[in-house]
C-alpha cells in the first residue's frame, strides 16, 4: 500500500504580519495512457512579497499546470529511459559552478525539456487568465510585471508502474529513502538557489528545471518548501529527522498519528526557526519500507548520538567563553569599566552566552530523552 500526505501551513511571520499562506501542496492520482495511474506529489512556494503580491495564487496555478502536463511525460519517458537511471542539472549556460553540471541522456533530456515547456506555457496561460479576471493595472504595467506578481517555485515527484521521476524549479528540497535504506537527494542542486535567492516560474524557463529519474522506486519520498528545509543543516539531516522518523512512526503508530503529528509540528518549527510558511508532501510504500525499518532505526539513533556529542562540545566551548568573559569583567579597573561603556558591552556578551548555554542545556536534555525513548 502506498500512503500519501500533502499539507501547507501559514508561517509564524505571516501570521504576525497578517499575510496569507503562500505555499501549496498536493498529492494527486494522475490518469494517463490506456487507463494507467500514477501518484504525484506537487508543491509550490509563492515568493510572498510586495512585488509578487499574488504568489499564493501563482503557487496554486503552478500545481494545476504541472498536473495537466504530467500525462504527456508519463507516456513518453518510459520508452526513452530504456531502464536507465540518470540525473540532470541546470543547462550549462546557466550553471554557476561545476557541480551544477550533471550528464544528460539526450533522449530523456529532450522529453523532459518539452514537459517543462508545457508546464511553463500552461502556467503563463492560467496566470494571464486570472489577471484578466482580476486586473490591477497600477501594479503591473506590462506582461512581465503580470507574471512577476504570481512568482513561485515548483517541485514534483511522481511514481508510476516501474519507474519514477522528480523535478524542481527553485529552492526547497526533494529527499528520499532508497530500497537500500540510504538517504538521497535525487535532484541536482542549483547554486542560484541560496541566501534568499531562487529561480522562479515568473522569470526562468524550461531550461532551468532540474530533474532525476529511475526504475528503482524509492519506498519513501518527500518534497518540501524552504520554510521547512531551512530548519535543518542540510537535506540529509532533514531526511533523517523528518522522513525517516515519519516512516518509523507510521509503522509503530499508524498513518493517522503521523498526519496529526505533522499538523502539530509544522507550525511549531516555523515559530522556532524560519518563521516562513511550511509545506510538505510525501509518499510511503508500506510494504517496501518494512524491510528497512531496522536500518532506519539505527540511522536515527546514530544521528542522535552524533548530535548529542556535538551539542556537548558546543556547551563546553560556550562555558569556556563564559568563564573567559567573567574573568575579563572582574579584571577591569573602575576607570576601564567606565570607559566607552566597556562594562556594558561585556555584560551584554555575557548575557548572550548564558542564554546560549541554557539553550544548549535544553537541547542536550531533549536529545538524551529522545535517545532514552529509542533504547
Secondary structure by P-SEA (a helix, b strand, c coil): cbbbbbbccccaaaaaaccccccccbbbbbbcccbbbbbbbbbbbbcccccccaaaaaaaaaaaaaaaaaaaaaacccccccccccccccccccccccccbbbbcaaaaaaaaaaaaaaaaaaaaaaaaaaaacccccccccaaaaaaaaccccccccccccccccccccccbbbbbcccccccccbbbbcccccccccccccccccccccccccccccbbbbbccccccccccaaaaaaacaaaaaaaaacccaaaaaaaaaacaaaaaaaccccbbbbbbcccccccccaaaaaaaaaaaaaaaaaaaaaaaaaaaaaaaaaaaaaaaacccccccccaaaaaaaaaaaaaaaaaaaaaaaaaaaaaaaaaac
